[in-house]
Amino acid sequence: DSRMTSALIGASSVKQLEENVAALAGPALTADELKEIDTFAVDTAGTNIWAGRG
C-alpha cells in the first residue's frame, strides 16, 4: 500500500522493545503467507472513522 510510509511499534518496557527488535532477525514471510495476510486486508480509503462522533 503506497499510503503506508512507516510502521510504529509500541513497547511498554525496555525488555519488550528488545524482544520486538530481536524478532526482526527471524525468517521473512513467504509469498504464500503474505498472500494469506492480504485476504484479511481491507481497503479503508475514503472511510471517515470520526463520522457520527462529537
Secondary structure, DSSP 8 states (H G I E B T S, - for coil): -TT--------SSHHHHHHHHHGGGS----HHHHHHHHTT----TT--TTTT--
